[in-house]
Amino acid sequence: MSESNVSDENPSAPPPAAPAPAAAAVAGGPAGGYAPPPAVPGAGGASRGTTGLWLAVLGLLVLVGLVAWWLNQRLYSTQAEIAQRLQQAQTHSIEARTIATQNVQATRDLAAKIAVLQSREQDLAAQRTALQQLVQDLAKTRDNAFLGQTSELIALAQQQAELTGTLQPLIVTLQSSLQRLQRVDSPRAALVAHAVQSDLARLKAAVVPDVPVAAQRLDQLAAMIDQLQVLGSAAPLEGASAPAPAASRPEAKGWRDWLRRLGSDAWRQARGLVTVTRVDQPEALLASPKQDEYLRANLKLRVLNARLDLLSRNAFGFKVDMQDIERVLRTQFNPRQARTQMARALAAQIAQVDLTAQPAANLQSLLVLANLGLGGD
């Protein structure tokens, strides 16, 4: 029904209310007047999405920071390990260079000794050649050939005595030469025979170091080391003063005698619990059982070094080693023990061996033969 119809039917009714702007806008369309912009759906959801995005970015930055910190820590530990390995490699390199230098020095020493032995071998070969030449030279006189041969034999025996350290071959050679010279009727032979007699008398009276016996004594000393008692040993020292045993006493007749005997027995037993020993080297008591083993092993090595020096005729090294052995036996082991006293006596006997003595040198017979022009040393 239209508005005009309503007004006609009820003229006294109030006029109808004006329609709402939204209804007018809907009825009139776009041309019916201003329409407010419609509300954008989901505006609150968009703000929440932006916040979540920032939180994700922040979490990613924190994760990147943690990864960077972890990588930095790994890099620092890697650098430290590399530096440590470089230091170890440098240390090993220095040790290798030191060992190489020592090996080179040892090789040089060995080459020098080989050169000396080769030179002596060449000397021996030259002397053998000279002997053959003397035998083959029939143009020389009998006297000259005989004296020249005697000179070469004595020189060879002298070199053998210097190399082996024993005078027995040289003495035998001189005795045989003396017998041959005494059978020759010649003034020069008599002069050489007199010089040979002087050499024999001097060599027989000379004190020659008995190397085999000294080496055997060193082996005995090395075998005794394990049975020697160290001053720092926890066991009671052998040879220390012990409490005297109680003398036989008559049987107690009264309670006073019984109490007196009981007190003396208790006092004697209490004194036996404590042992007082005089030690001149206080530092020896501070050694542990492990150090005692090292001390014995070191002493054995000293004995072996002394044996090597003895067999190689190294007089200086042998003297130094024997001094160290005697010092260790005197300061580190129980001097009251019977085995220690035996070891010290044995070491003193070995130390008396004089390797510097060379009685085979400066033979008067060779000097006389050299003056005669029939040989020399």
Backbone hydrogen bonds, N-H to C=O, Kabsch-Sander energy under -0.5 kcal/mol:
donor,donor_aa,acceptor,acceptor_aa,energy
6,V,2,S,-1.3
7,S,3,E,-2.2
8,D,4,S,-1.6
9,E,5,N,-2.0
10,N,6,V,-2.3
13,A,10,N,-1.0
24,A,20,A,-2.8
25,A,21,P,-2.3
26,V,22,A,-1.9
27,A,23,A,-3.1
28,G,24,A,-3.5
29,G,25,A,-1.7
31,A,28,G,-0.6
32,G,29,G,-1.2
33,G,30,P,-0.8
43,A,40,V,-0.8
46,A,42,G,-1.4
47,S,43,A,-1.5
48,R,44,G,-1.8
49,G,45,G,-1.9
50,T,46,A,-2.0
51,T,47,S,-2.1
52,G,48,R,-2.1
53,L,49,G,-1.9
54,W,50,T,-2.2
55,L,51,T,-2.4
56,A,52,G,-2.3
57,V,53,L,-2.3
58,L,54,W,-2.8
59,G,55,L,-2.6
60,L,56,A,-2.4
61,L,57,V,-2.5
62,V,58,L,-2.4
63,L,59,G,-2.6
64,V,60,L,-2.7
65,G,61,L,-2.6
66,L,62,V,-2.6
67,V,63,L,-2.5
68,A,64,V,-2.7
69,W,65,G,-2.7
70,W,66,L,-2.6
71,L,67,V,-2.8
72,N,68,A,-2.3
73,Q,69,W,-2.3
74,R,70,W,-2.5
75,L,71,L,-2.6
76,Y,72,N,-2.5
77,S,73,Q,-2.6
78,T,74,R,-2.5
79,Q,75,L,-2.6
80,A,76,Y,-2.3
81,E,77,S,-2.4
82,I,78,T,-2.6
83,A,79,Q,-2.6
84,Q,80,A,-2.4
85,R,81,E,-2.6
86,L,82,I,-2.4
87,Q,83,A,-2.3
88,Q,84,Q,-2.6
89,A,85,R,-2.7
90,Q,86,L,-2.4
91,T,87,Q,-2.4
92,H,88,Q,-2.8
93,S,89,A,-2.2
94,I,90,Q,-2.3
95,E,91,T,-2.6
96,A,92,H,-2.7
97,R,93,S,-2.5
98,T,94,I,-2.4
99,I,95,E,-2.8
100,A,96,A,-2.6
101,T,97,R,-2.4
102,Q,98,T,-2.5
103,N,99,I,-2.7
104,V,100,A,-2.5
105,Q,101,T,-2.5
106,A,102,Q,-2.8
107,T,103,N,-2.6
108,R,104,V,-2.4
109,D,105,Q,-2.5
110,L,106,A,-2.7
111,A,107,T,-2.7
112,A,108,R,-2.5
113,K,109,D,-2.5
114,I,110,L,-2.8
115,A,111,A,-2.4
116,V,112,A,-2.2
117,L,113,K,-2.7
118,Q,114,I,-2.8
119,S,115,A,-2.5
120,R,116,V,-2.5
121,E,117,L,-2.7
122,Q,118,Q,-2.7
123,D,119,S,-2.3
124,L,120,R,-2.8
125,A,121,E,-2.8
126,A,122,Q,-2.8
127,Q,123,D,-2.5
128,R,124,L,-2.5
129,T,125,A,-2.4
130,A,126,A,-2.3
131,L,127,Q,-2.5
132,Q,128,R,-2.6
133,Q,129,T,-2.5
134,L,130,A,-2.5
135,V,131,L,-2.5
136,Q,132,Q,-2.6
137,D,133,Q,-1.7
138,L,136,Q,-1.5
140,K,137,D,-0.6
145,A,141,T,-2.4
146,F,142,R,-2.3
147,L,143,D,-2.7
148,G,144,N,-2.6
149,Q,145,A,-2.4
150,T,146,F,-2.3
151,S,147,L,-2.2
152,E,148,G,-2.1
153,L,149,Q,-2.3
154,I,150,T,-2.3
155,A,151,S,-2.2
156,L,152,E,-2.5
157,A,153,L,-2.4
158,Q,154,I,-2.3
159,Q,155,A,-2.3
160,Q,156,L,-2.2
161,A,157,A,-2.2
162,E,158,Q,-2.2
163,L,159,Q,-2.0
164,T,160,Q,-2.7
165,G,161,A,-2.1
171,I,167,L,-2.6
172,V,168,Q,-2.4
173,T,169,P,-2.2
174,L,170,L,-2.5
175,Q,171,I,-2.4
176,S,172,V,-2.4
177,S,173,T,-2.4
178,L,174,L,-2.5
179,Q,175,Q,-2.2
180,R,176,S,-2.0
181,L,177,S,-2.6
182,Q,178,L,-2.3
183,R,179,Q,-0.8
183,R,180,R,-0.5
184,V,181,L,-1.1
186,S,184,V,-1.3
190,A,186,S,-2.2
191,L,187,P,-2.1
192,V,188,R,-2.3
193,A,189,A,-2.4
194,H,190,A,-2.1
195,A,191,L,-1.7
196,V,192,V,-2.3
197,Q,193,A,-2.4
198,S,194,H,-1.8
199,D,195,A,-2.1
200,L,196,V,-2.5
201,A,197,Q,-2.3
202,R,198,S,-2.0
203,L,199,D,-2.6
204,K,200,L,-2.4
205,A,201,A,-1.3
206,A,202,R,-0.8
208,V,206,A,-0.7
211,V,209,P,-1.4
214,A,210,D,-2.1
215,A,211,V,-2.6
216,Q,212,P,-2.1
217,R,213,V,-2.1
218,L,214,A,-2.0
219,D,215,A,-1.8
220,Q,216,Q,-2.0
221,L,217,R,-2.3
222,A,218,L,-2.3
223,A,219,D,-1.8
224,M,220,Q,-1.2
225,I,221,L,-0.7
225,I,222,A,-0.6
227,Q,224,M,-1.0
228,L,225,I,-1.5
230,V,228,L,-0.5
231,L,332,Q,-2.0
233,S,230,V,-1.6
240,A,237,L,-1.3
258,W,254,G,-1.9
259,L,255,W,-2.1
260,R,256,R,-2.5
261,R,257,D,-2.4
262,L,258,W,-2.2
263,G,259,L,-2.4
264,S,260,R,-2.2
265,D,261,R,-2.2
266,A,262,L,-2.1
267,W,263,G,-2.3
268,R,264,S,-2.2
269,Q,265,D,-2.2
270,A,266,A,-2.1
271,R,267,W,-2.1
272,G,268,R,-1.4
273,L,269,Q,-0.6
273,L,270,A,-0.9
274,V,271,R,-0.9
277,T,275,T,-0.6
284,A,281,Q,-1.6
285,L,282,P,-1.5
286,L,283,E,-1.0
287,A,284,A,-0.9
292,D,288,S,-1.9
293,E,289,P,-1.7
294,Y,290,K,-1.9
295,L,291,Q,-2.4
296,R,292,D,-2.3
297,A,293,E,-2.6
298,N,294,Y,-2.7
299,L,295,L,-2.2
300,K,296,R,-2.3
301,L,297,A,-2.2
302,R,298,N,-2.1
303,V,299,L,-2.1
304,L,300,K,-2.4
305,N,301,L,-2.6
306,A,302,R,-2.4
307,R,303,V,-2.0
308,L,304,L,-2.3
309,D,305,N,-2.6
310,L,306,A,-2.1
311,L,307,R,-2.4
312,S,308,L,-2.1
313,R,310,L,-0.9
314,N,309,D,-2.9
315,A,313,R,-1.2
318,F,314,N,-2.3
319,K,315,A,-2.1
320,V,316,F,-2.3
321,D,317,G,-2.4
322,M,318,F,-2.1
323,Q,319,K,-2.0
324,D,320,V,-2.1
325,I,321,D,-2.4
326,E,322,M,-2.5
327,R,323,Q,-2.1
328,V,324,D,-2.5
329,L,325,I,-2.4
330,R,326,E,-1.7
331,T,327,R,-2.2
332,Q,328,V,-2.5
333,F,329,L,-0.5
334,N,229,Q,-3.1
337,Q,334,N,-1.0
341,Q,337,Q,-2.0
342,M,338,A,-2.2
343,A,339,R,-2.6
344,R,340,T,-2.5
345,A,341,Q,-2.1
346,L,342,M,-2.5
347,A,343,A,-2.5
348,A,344,R,-2.1
349,Q,345,A,-2.0
350,I,346,L,-2.1
351,A,347,A,-2.3
352,Q,348,A,-0.8
352,Q,349,Q,-0.6
353,V,350,I,-1.8
355,L,353,V,-0.8
357,A,354,D,-0.7
361,A,358,Q,-1.5
367,L,363,L,-1.4
368,V,364,Q,-2.3
369,L,365,S,-2.3
370,A,366,L,-2.2
371,N,367,L,-2.0
372,L,368,V,-1.6
373,G,370,A,-1.1
374,L,369,L,-2.7
